[in-house]
Amino acid sequence: MAKEQGTVMIAQNRKARHDYSIEDTYEAGLVLTGTEVKSLREGRASLAEAFVSIDRRGEMWLESANIPEYLNGTWNNHAPKRKRKLLLHAAQIEKLQRQTQAKGYTIIPLSLYFKDGRVKAQIALARGKKEYDKRQALREEQDKREALRIMRYKNKQVI
């Protein structure tokens, strides 16, 4: 059987970029069971309430990520919202731990995807946005869309 190539997106945390300003991103592997991988291959996952924690032993965990039970699974199916271990280099974990101790920083998952047949998680060091920052970002996006719409309309009139 040929080895898989490329990346296939499974799930994205769309609210993360709206609620947080992203400082730095990392790619982490995940420790999963067989039924979790099969469920992910069906494209069934949600990162809406997920977050990343670091325990005392220096291990990173993805918590509250919802990977539903595999439909064709048996009695040894997995728990949908269990803690899943993230695989990163020790130096990266230490760096993230130091940075999250600074006020306002947290680690959030941005996406889950297959990379060459293995499940990877893109995590980010982020700082929470204030409500007025969110409104300002939405206003800027709407202004850009409006400007593009007007330019498109003007270009059609010229021709």
Buried (B, 14 or more C-beta within 10 A) or exposed (E): EEEEEEEEEBBBBEEBBEBBEEEEEBBBBBEBBEBBBBBBEEEBBBBEEBBBBBEEEEBBBBBBBBBBBBEEBEEEBBEBBBBBBBBBEEEBBEBBEEBBEEEEBBBBBBBBBBBEEEBBBBBBBBEEBEEEEEEEBEEEEEEEEEEEEEEEEEEEEEE
